[in-house]
């Protein structure tokens, strides 16, 4: 469960980074 949460957190961070680049 913890590993999944960490993976999800990293995925969210990537999405935010891409969003900031496109803005």
C-alpha positions in Angstrom: 0.0 0.0 0.0 2.8 2.4 0.9 4.7 1.6 -2.3 1.5 2.4 -4.3 1.1 5.7 -2.5 4.7 6.6 -3.2 4.3 5.7 -6.9 1.1 7.7 -7.1 2.8 10.7 -5.4 5.5 10.6 -7.9 3.0 10.4 -10.8 1.2 13.4 -9.4 4.5 15.3 -9.2 5.2 14.6 -12.8 1.7 15.7 -13.9 2.1 19.0 -12.0 5.6 19.6 -13.5 4.2 19.0 -17.1 1.2 21.3 -16.3 3.6 24.1 -15.1 5.6 23.7 -18.3 2.6 24.0 -20.5 1.2 27.1 -18.6 
